[in-house]
Amino acid sequence: MENIEKLQKIIDESKNIVFFGGAGVSTASNIPDFRSSDGLFQRKYPYPAETMLSRDFFKGHKEEFYDFYVNNMIYPDARPNHAHSGLAALEKKGKLKAVITQNIDGLHQEAGSINVLELHGSIHRNYCTKCRGFYPLDYVLENLPVPLCTCGGVVKPDVVLYGEGLDTDTLDNALKYISEAHTLIIGGTSLSVYPAASLVNYFKGTNLILINKESTAMDRNAGLLINDDIDKVFKALKI
């Protein structure tokens, strides 16, 4: 409870907060994370999960890719939790300047957040690999096993697969917000996925807060460390 009170005080006194989050932000919304003991990467599949979510696998095994992707990466019934709604409320108050997320589920926007930088893309954006025509998520789900564009091209999710680079504009904007922040809240991430995790090294502000159930390589650098579920932490805050 003492750490919650410290966090509350920091938030109350901060006017330039940036949030950097990962898969742990959405676990309370019943979306599994990747690297915990019961995460996605611990399950048994015909190929390693990293392989099935790679650019090369998409190119060579489209039907198998979509079967894995739809059943393991898309959760249409998921709804925002206290972390999502709390961050949206902080932005509405003018305190939170940006949400920088590694998640692709779109729950921050559903909760009401406006300035969301999606480092790894979004399941809600899908493009034809031939003509770049746009398609929403519903179109993908309704046109399996492999969704095709009206031009005949394959529709690909606008998510960053293994073997693909991050969008440079999104990276640059994220770096700008982090470097200018007074308070950086890192939540629900093991900080083990690069280059996204390296962005936190650009923080020059006063308050570095880390909220994660398990330890990370950045724990020793945090001014405030809370080893707990971020949904429970935000539920306890008064925002």
N, C-alpha and C positions, 0 to 999 in steps of 0.2 A: 504493500500500500504506500510505503514511503516513496518508492520509485514513481508510482502513479502521480503522487502529489508533486514531485519534482518535475515530471513531464508536463503536468498541468500548468505549473508556474512558468516554465519555459515557453509554452505555447501562448499563454496569456500575455507574456511580455514581448513576444516576437512579432515583427511586422513583415518579415520576408522569409517565409518557410518554403522549402522545397521537399517533396517526398520522392524517395526512390524505392520502388518495391518490386517484389518477385512473386513466385508461385504461392508462397505462404499467405499472401494477402487473400487469396481466393479459396483456401482450403475450407474455411467455415461456410463457404457457399457450395460445398460438396464437389469441388473440383480438385482432384488429387494433385499433389506436387510431383516433382521429378526425383529428387535425390534422397528423400527420407527413407526410413526403413520399410515403409509400405508404399513408397512412391512409384511412379510410372516406370522408372528405369530398373526397378527391382523385380518386375514381373517377367514371366517367360513368354517369349514370342518366337516365331520362326526365324527372325533375325533380331539383332540388338535394336532397341528402340531408336538409338542415335542413327543407325543405318536406315531404318524405315522412315525417318524424318529428314532424310538428306536429299539434296538436289539430284544426285545421281540416281537414287532409288525412285524418285518421282519420275525421272526421265525414262527409266528402264522397266519400271513395274507400276504403272499408273493405277491399275485396278487394286493391287495389293496396298499401294500407298493410301488410296482413298478409303479402303476398308479399315486400315489402321487409324488413319487420321480422324475419320468421322466417329469411330467408336472410342477413341482415347483422348481426343483434343477438343471435341465439341460437346458442350453440355447446355443444350437449349433451355433447360428448366432451371438453370442456376440463376440466383438472384443476389443483388448486392448485400453485403453484410455490414456490420457496424464500422469496420475500417473504411469501406468505400463511402458510406454515407457521412462519416465523420470528416473525411478529407474533402468531400464536396461542400460540407458546411463551412469548413475553414476557408475554402476558396471564395465562397459567397460572402464571407465576412471581410475578404480582402487580405487575409493573412497568408494564405497559401498561394504561391505564384505559379506552381506547376506540379503536376504529377508525372513522374517519369517511371514508366512501368515496363517490365520484361514480359508481362502477361499479354495474351492475345484474345482474351475473353470479352472485352468491351464492357465489363461491369462498372468500371469507374465512370464511364459516360452514362450508363444506365442510372447510376446513383445521382447524377447531376453535375459531375465534374466537367468543366469546359476545356481547360488547357491541359490536355493529356498527350504526352509524347510516348508513343508506342514503339519502343526500340525493336521489337520483334514482329511488328505488324499486327494484323487483326483477322480473326475468322470471318468478320462481317464484310470484308472487302475481298473480292475475287475477280481476277482478270483473265481474259483470253490471252494465251501465249502467242497468238498469231496477230490479232487485230487490236489487242488491248482493250476490248470492250469490257465494261464493268458488269458484275453480277453480284447480287446479295447472297447471303448465306442460304436463304430458302431455296434459291435456284440450285445450288450445289446439292442440298439434301434431297431435292425432288428429281434429280437427274443422275443418280448413281446407276451403275458402278463407276463410270467416269463421265463427269459433266462436260458437255461440248457446247461451244459457242454456235450461234446461228451461222457463222462463217465456216464452221467445221473445225476450228482450233480447239485445243484442250483448255478448259478453264482451270486456272491454278490459284490456290489461296494466296492472298497477299500477306504471307507469313515468311519469316526468315528461316529457311531450312539450313541444316548443317551443310557447309560448303558454300554458303552464300554470305555476302557482306551486308552489314547494316546500312541503312539509308544515311548518307552523309549529312543531309540537312537536319534530320532528326537528331543525329549524334551531335552536331554543332550546336543546335538549340539546347539540348540537354546539358552540354558542357557549359554553355553560357549561364543557364539558370543555376546550376550547381556552384559555379565559381563566384556568382554574385549573391548567393544565399547567406542569410544571417544564421539560419537554423536549417540543418539537413536531417531529416528523419529517414532512416533506412529501415525498411520493414519487410518481413516475410521473404528474405532471400539469404542464401548461403554465401553469396558474393563469390561464386566459383565459376560463373559463366562470363567469359571474356569475348569481346572487349567491353561489354556493358559494365561489368563490375569495376573496371579501371576508372570509370568516370568519377567515382566517389573520391578519388585521389586529388581531384581538382577543387575540392571544397576548402575554402579559406576563411570561413566564418567562425562564429563563436561556439555554437552548440551542435555537436555531432551526437545524434541519438540513434541507437541501434536496438531494434525490437525484433527478436527472432527466437523461436523455441530452442534451436540448437546453436552451438557456438560457431563463430565464423573467424576468418583470419583477421578481421578488422576489430574484433572485440577489444583489444588492448588500446585502440585509438579512440574508442567512444568515450565521450564525456558522461553519457548516461547509457547504461546497458540494461535492458530488460529482457530476460529469457522467459518469454511467455508468448502465447498466441496473440497475434496483433488484433484480432477481432475482440478478444476479451479486454485487451488494453484500451481500445477505443470505446468500448461499451462503458468502461469505468470513467471516462473523461466527461467533463461538462463543456460541451462545445455549442 
